Amino acid sequence: MWIKVSYVEAPAVCTTEDKDLYLFDKWAADQDPAFKAFFYRTILPEFKSRGKCIVVISHDEHYFDIADGTLVMHEGQLLEHGIS
């Protein structure tokens, strides 16, 4: 079942809904810089520490260092992939 929530609600829903997989599709794109940093540096590592699988679709290259792996795509084609 898919649930659409606002940008503000997403982290709160994820902390109350105990799922194994979370998908964030460009979720931080419209966030202010301070909250964007909090999302990547605090919220996502917290989910990871609880053993959750997190998939983040993002153009925020300066946060890629926290990923366990990355996929780079262009026009639907996989250009590169890597595991940290």
RAWOFEN-V237450 format. One record per backbone hydrogen bond with DSSP energy under -1.0 kcal/mol. NH is the residue of the N-H (numbers start at 0). CO is the residue of the C=O. If there is no record, write none. Layout:
[[NH;CO] [NH;CO]]
This chain:
[[9;5] [12;8] [13;9] [14;10] [15;11] [16;12] [18;16] [21;52] [23;54] [25;56] [28;25] [30;27] [35;31] [36;32] [37;33] [38;34] [39;35] [40;36] [41;37] [42;37] [43;38] [45;41] [46;42] [47;43] [48;44] [50;47] [51;46] [52;19] [54;21] [56;23] [60;58] [62;59] [63;60] [65;62] [66;63] [69;81] [71;79] [73;76] [76;73] [78;71] [79;71] [81;69] [83;67]]
